[in-house]
Amino acid sequence: MAVITPQPGIMDIKLYESGAAHVAGVSNVVKLSSNENPLGPSEAAIEAFRRGSFTLHRYPSSDQAELRTAIADVWELDAERVICGAGSDEIITFLCQAFAGPGDEVIHTEHGFAMYKISALAAGATPVEVKETERVTDVSAILAACTDRTKLVFLANPNNPTGTMIGLAELERLADGLPPQALLVLDGAYAEYVEGYDAGASLVEGCENVVMTRTFSKIYGLGSLRVGWGYAPKPIIDVLNRVRGPFNLSQAAQDAAIAAVRDTDYLTHCRTENAKWRTWLANGLAEVGVPSDTSNANFVLARFADAAEAEACDAHLQAQGLLVRKVAGYKLPAALRITVGDESACRQIVHAVKTFKAEAE
């Protein structure tokens, strides 16, 4: 009898685990496990979503022209080179589906976002992990790992879950040094938290082998609606649109995203608040013996003496309804990723970690 089997690579995928949202027996938890914006979306985005409820019986715009135009207007890009997806995850999936397959290699860094490996395996390609240097991307190591089978190189900048990033000169060196058949994909999910950083848009403009991805799930506070986008040379966009479903974004999600991206004052407010409490959180943790690298995102990677201490601290936090993210799956077993919350959440975290350290002595 024939055996029904999936495509090669599928069963090698380890299921993605999202940040915890509940603790048994604990009500009113403080969720700091998914890098969500504690301030939520702007009022303009909420109102646009409300208005969208009156047209739920209509199919959404399939070309997403209004959303692409809004993105292009705000970030000074070419709307014809913008593609939208159900979160930037879907853009990552499109790239692997369109440009990688059996026999091809997809490079990601040691502590890079899990979806790079998952999407590569789903396409039948071989993921290739490259070491980082003290939790920072090593461009020389990436270039050394490239072969004539390399089709995609994924790099989050700032990176998740480390919060570290590299500068434009290193990004340019990476783009220039890739083999001719390879695309560099710059994941800018956290780019808006870095003032003045274009997430690689200028590289896309000047290179034929660079793609930028972005999301509305972080600073814009629209994680529930799943809206992301990408920017690339027109030939790449033409390829990706051939695998994009015609109605992959609901109209209500498009409407909310349009309002969100045009509300630049709110984005600035969120960036300012995040920077303020990120610094306070990192300093507060350092004062009780928990260091972290300088973060450029909306989280800090708190480092402990070893995996056992990180596990024990996580259990201590959970008992108080404080949910953070264990990152052993990212090869950082002695660390916890902590989203920058509002003032109350940050103060609760530092107090709880201080108590944990004191009790452990």
C-alpha positions as CSV (number, residue, x, y, z in Angstrom):
1,M,0.0,0.0,0.0
2,A,1.3,3.5,-0.9
3,V,2.3,5.7,2.0
4,I,1.2,9.3,1.9
5,T,4.2,11.4,2.8
6,P,4.9,15.2,2.8
7,Q,7.5,16.9,0.7
8,P,11.2,16.5,1.9
9,G,12.0,18.9,4.7
10,I,8.5,19.3,6.1
11,M,8.9,16.8,8.9
12,D,12.2,18.4,9.9
13,I,10.4,21.6,10.9
14,K,10.2,22.2,14.6
15,L,6.8,23.9,15.3
16,Y,7.1,27.6,16.0
17,E,6.2,28.4,19.6
18,S,4.8,31.9,20.3
19,G,5.3,33.8,23.5
20,A,3.3,32.6,26.5
21,A,0.1,34.5,27.3
22,H,-1.3,32.5,30.3
23,V,-0.1,31.0,33.5
24,A,-2.2,28.3,35.2
25,G,-3.8,29.7,38.3
26,V,-2.7,33.3,37.7
27,S,-5.0,36.0,36.5
28,N,-4.1,39.5,35.2
29,V,-0.8,38.4,33.8
30,V,1.7,41.0,32.4
31,K,2.7,39.7,28.9
32,L,6.2,40.6,28.0
33,S,6.9,37.6,25.8
34,S,6.0,38.6,22.3
35,N,7.6,42.1,21.7
36,E,4.2,43.7,21.4
37,N,3.7,47.5,21.7
38,P,2.4,48.1,25.3
39,L,0.8,51.3,24.0
40,G,-1.3,49.5,21.4
41,P,-2.2,50.9,18.0
42,S,-2.9,54.6,17.3
43,E,-6.4,55.9,17.7
44,A,-6.4,56.6,13.9
45,A,-5.7,52.9,13.2
46,I,-8.4,51.8,15.6
47,E,-11.0,54.1,14.1
48,A,-10.1,52.9,10.5
49,F,-10.5,49.3,11.7
50,R,-14.0,50.2,13.1
51,R,-15.0,51.7,9.8
52,G,-13.9,48.6,8.0
53,S,-16.5,46.6,9.9
54,F,-19.2,48.1,7.6
55,T,-17.8,46.5,4.5
56,L,-17.0,43.0,5.8
57,H,-19.2,41.5,3.0
58,R,-16.9,42.9,0.3
59,Y,-13.7,41.3,-0.9
60,P,-10.6,43.3,-0.1
61,S,-8.4,45.1,-2.5
62,S,-6.3,42.5,-4.3
63,D,-3.6,44.9,-5.5
64,Q,-3.4,46.7,-2.1
65,A,-2.7,49.9,-4.0
66,E,-3.8,52.3,-1.3
67,L,-1.7,50.6,1.4
68,R,1.3,50.4,-0.9
69,T,1.0,54.1,-1.7
70,A,0.7,55.0,1.9
71,I,3.9,53.0,2.7
72,A,5.7,54.6,-0.2
73,D,4.6,58.1,0.7
74,V,5.8,57.9,4.3
75,W,9.1,56.1,3.7
76,E,9.8,57.8,0.3
77,L,9.8,54.6,-1.7
78,D,8.4,53.4,-5.1
79,A,4.9,52.0,-4.5
80,E,5.4,49.7,-7.5
81,R,8.2,47.9,-5.7
82,V,6.2,47.3,-2.5
83,I,4.5,44.0,-1.7
84,C,2.2,43.4,1.2
85,G,1.7,40.1,3.2
86,A,0.1,38.6,6.2
87,G,2.9,39.7,8.4
88,S,6.5,39.9,7.2
89,D,6.4,36.1,7.9
90,E,4.5,35.7,4.7
91,I,7.0,37.7,2.7
92,I,9.7,35.4,4.0
93,T,7.6,32.4,2.9
94,F,7.2,33.9,-0.6
95,L,10.9,34.4,-0.9
96,C,11.7,30.8,0.0
97,Q,8.9,29.5,-2.2
98,A,10.0,31.5,-5.2
99,F,13.8,31.4,-4.9
100,A,14.8,28.3,-3.0
101,G,14.1,24.6,-3.3
102,P,15.7,21.2,-3.1
103,G,19.5,21.4,-3.6
104,D,19.6,25.1,-2.6
105,E,20.9,26.6,0.6
106,V,19.4,29.4,2.8
107,I,21.7,31.1,5.2
108,H,20.6,32.5,8.6
109,T,22.6,33.5,11.6
110,E,23.1,31.5,14.8
111,H,20.5,33.4,16.9
112,G,18.3,34.5,14.0
113,F,14.5,34.5,13.7
114,A,13.1,31.0,13.7
115,M,11.0,31.5,10.6
116,Y,14.0,31.7,8.3
117,K,14.8,28.0,8.9
118,I,11.2,27.0,9.0
119,S,10.4,28.6,5.6
120,A,13.5,27.2,4.0
121,L,12.7,23.7,5.1
122,A,9.1,24.2,3.9
123,A,10.4,25.0,0.5
124,G,12.7,21.9,0.5
125,A,15.8,24.0,0.8
126,T,18.7,23.4,3.2
127,P,19.1,25.9,6.0
128,V,22.7,26.8,6.8
129,E,23.4,28.3,10.2
130,V,26.3,30.8,10.6
131,K,27.9,31.7,13.9
132,E,27.6,35.1,15.4
133,T,30.3,36.9,17.4
134,E,29.2,37.7,20.9
135,R,25.6,37.7,19.7
136,V,26.4,40.1,16.8
137,T,26.1,39.3,13.1
138,D,29.5,38.3,11.6
139,V,29.5,39.4,8.0
140,S,32.8,37.7,7.2
141,A,31.4,34.4,8.5
142,I,28.3,34.7,6.4
143,L,30.4,35.4,3.3
144,A,32.6,32.4,4.1
145,A,29.5,30.2,4.3
146,C,28.2,31.1,0.9
147,T,28.5,28.6,-1.9
148,D,27.2,28.2,-5.5
149,R,24.1,26.7,-3.9
150,T,23.3,29.8,-1.7
151,K,20.1,31.4,-2.9
152,L,18.9,33.5,0.1
153,V,20.7,35.1,3.1
154,F,18.4,36.2,5.9
155,L,19.5,38.9,8.3
156,A,17.4,40.6,10.9
157,N,18.8,44.1,11.7
158,P,18.2,44.8,14.6
159,N,18.2,41.1,15.4
160,N,15.6,39.1,17.3
161,P,16.2,37.9,20.1
162,T,19.5,39.6,20.7
163,G,18.6,43.3,19.9
164,T,22.0,43.8,18.3
165,M,22.6,45.3,14.9
166,I,25.4,46.1,12.4
167,G,26.0,49.3,10.5
168,L,25.4,50.3,6.9
169,A,29.0,49.7,5.8
170,E,28.9,46.1,6.9
171,L,25.5,45.6,5.2
172,E,27.0,47.0,2.0
173,R,30.0,44.7,2.3
174,L,27.6,41.8,2.7
175,A,25.5,42.7,-0.3
176,D,28.6,43.3,-2.5
177,G,30.2,40.0,-1.4
178,L,27.3,37.6,-2.1
179,P,27.5,35.2,-5.0
180,P,25.6,36.3,-8.1
181,Q,22.7,33.9,-7.7
182,A,22.0,35.0,-4.0
183,L,19.5,37.5,-2.5
184,L,20.2,39.3,0.7
185,V,17.0,39.7,2.8
186,L,17.1,42.4,5.4
187,D,14.4,41.9,8.0
188,G,13.5,45.2,9.5
189,A,10.8,44.2,11.9
190,Y,12.3,46.4,14.6
191,A,13.7,49.1,12.3
192,E,11.3,51.8,13.4
193,Y,12.8,51.6,16.9
194,V,16.1,53.0,15.5
195,E,15.8,56.7,14.8
196,G,17.1,57.6,11.3
197,Y,17.5,54.0,10.2
198,D,16.0,53.1,6.8
199,A,16.2,49.3,7.4
200,G,18.1,48.8,4.2
201,A,15.9,50.8,1.8
202,S,18.8,52.7,0.4
203,L,20.6,49.3,-0.3
204,V,17.5,48.1,-2.2
205,E,17.6,51.3,-4.3
206,G,21.2,50.8,-5.2
207,C,21.5,47.0,-5.5
208,E,19.8,44.3,-7.6
209,N,20.2,41.6,-4.9
210,V,18.7,43.1,-1.8
211,V,15.2,42.8,-0.4
212,M,13.8,44.6,2.7
213,T,11.0,43.2,4.9
214,R,9.0,45.2,7.5
215,T,6.0,44.7,9.7
216,F,3.1,46.4,11.4
217,S,3.1,44.0,14.3
218,K,5.7,45.8,16.4
219,I,5.8,49.5,16.8
220,Y,2.5,50.0,15.0
221,G,0.7,47.7,17.5
222,L,-1.2,45.7,14.9
223,G,0.1,42.2,15.6
224,S,-3.5,40.7,15.7
225,L,-4.2,41.9,12.1
226,R,-1.0,40.3,10.5
227,V,0.2,43.0,8.1
228,G,3.7,43.1,6.7
229,W,5.4,44.4,3.6
230,G,8.5,44.1,1.5
231,Y,10.5,46.3,-0.8
232,A,12.7,45.0,-3.6
233,P,13.8,45.5,-7.1
234,K,10.9,45.4,-9.5
235,P,11.8,42.0,-11.1
236,I,11.8,40.5,-7.6
237,I,8.5,42.0,-6.8
238,D,7.1,40.7,-10.0
239,V,8.1,37.1,-9.0
240,L,6.7,37.4,-5.5
241,N,3.4,38.7,-6.7
242,R,3.0,35.5,-8.7
243,V,2.9,33.4,-5.6
244,R,1.0,35.9,-3.4
245,G,-2.6,35.0,-3.0
246,P,-4.9,37.6,-4.5
247,F,-6.8,38.3,-1.2
248,N,-4.0,37.7,1.4
249,L,-4.9,40.8,3.5
250,S,-8.4,41.7,4.7
251,Q,-9.6,45.1,3.9
252,A,-10.0,46.0,7.6
253,A,-6.4,45.1,8.1
254,Q,-5.3,47.2,5.1
255,D,-7.4,50.2,6.3
256,A,-5.9,50.0,9.8
257,A,-2.4,49.8,8.4
258,I,-2.9,52.8,6.1
259,A,-4.0,54.9,9.1
260,A,-1.2,53.6,11.2
261,V,1.6,54.3,8.8
262,R,0.4,57.8,8.1
263,D,0.2,58.6,11.9
264,T,3.9,59.5,12.1
265,D,3.5,61.5,15.3
266,Y,2.3,58.4,17.1
267,L,5.2,56.3,15.8
268,T,7.6,58.9,17.1
269,H,5.8,58.8,20.5
270,C,6.1,55.0,20.7
271,R,9.8,55.1,19.7
272,T,10.5,57.7,22.4
273,E,8.6,55.9,25.1
274,N,10.3,52.6,24.2
275,A,13.8,54.1,24.3
276,K,13.1,55.7,27.7
277,W,11.9,52.5,29.3
278,R,14.3,50.2,27.5
279,T,17.2,52.2,29.0
280,W,15.6,52.1,32.4
281,L,14.9,48.4,32.2
282,A,18.4,47.5,31.0
283,N,20.0,49.7,33.7
284,G,17.7,48.3,36.4
285,L,18.5,44.7,35.5
286,A,22.3,45.5,35.3
287,E,22.1,47.0,38.8
288,V,20.9,43.6,40.2
289,G,23.6,41.6,38.3
290,V,21.7,40.8,35.1
291,P,23.5,42.3,32.1
292,S,22.3,42.7,28.5
293,D,23.7,43.8,25.2
294,T,22.7,47.3,24.0
295,S,19.3,46.7,22.5
296,N,18.1,48.5,19.4
297,A,14.6,47.0,19.5
298,N,11.7,46.9,22.0
299,F,13.1,44.2,24.2
300,V,16.3,43.4,26.1
301,L,18.1,40.0,26.2
302,A,18.7,39.5,29.9
303,R,21.7,37.2,30.5
304,F,22.1,35.0,33.5
305,A,25.0,32.9,34.9
306,D,23.8,29.7,33.3
307,A,20.7,28.0,32.0
308,A,19.6,26.8,35.5
309,E,19.5,30.4,36.8
310,A,17.6,31.6,33.7
311,E,15.0,28.8,34.2
312,A,14.7,29.5,37.9
313,C,14.2,33.2,37.3
314,D,11.6,32.5,34.6
315,A,9.7,30.3,37.1
316,H,9.9,33.1,39.7
317,L,8.5,35.6,37.2
318,Q,5.7,33.3,36.1
319,A,4.6,32.8,39.7
320,Q,4.0,36.6,39.9
321,G,2.2,36.7,36.5
322,L,5.1,38.2,34.6
323,L,5.6,36.4,31.3
324,V,8.9,36.7,29.4
325,R,10.4,34.6,26.7
326,K,12.8,31.7,27.2
327,V,15.2,31.6,24.2
328,A,16.9,28.2,24.6
329,G,15.5,27.4,21.2
330,Y,17.6,30.3,19.8
331,K,20.7,28.7,21.4
332,L,20.6,31.2,24.3
333,P,19.6,28.9,27.2
334,A,21.1,31.2,29.8
335,A,19.1,34.2,28.7
336,L,15.5,35.5,28.9
337,R,14.1,38.0,26.3
338,I,12.0,40.6,28.0
339,T,9.7,43.0,26.1
340,V,9.9,46.6,27.1
341,G,6.5,47.2,28.6
342,D,5.0,50.3,30.1
343,E,6.3,52.0,33.3
344,S,4.4,49.7,35.6
345,A,5.5,46.5,33.8
346,C,9.2,47.5,33.7
347,R,9.2,48.4,37.4
348,Q,7.5,45.1,38.2
349,I,10.1,43.1,36.3
350,V,13.1,44.8,37.9
351,H,11.6,44.4,41.3
352,A,10.9,40.7,40.7
353,V,14.3,39.9,39.4
354,K,15.9,41.8,42.3
355,T,13.9,39.7,44.7
356,F,14.8,36.5,42.9
357,K,18.5,37.4,43.0
358,A,18.3,38.3,46.7
359,E,16.5,35.0,47.6
360,A,19.1,33.0,45.6
361,E,22.0,34.4,47.6
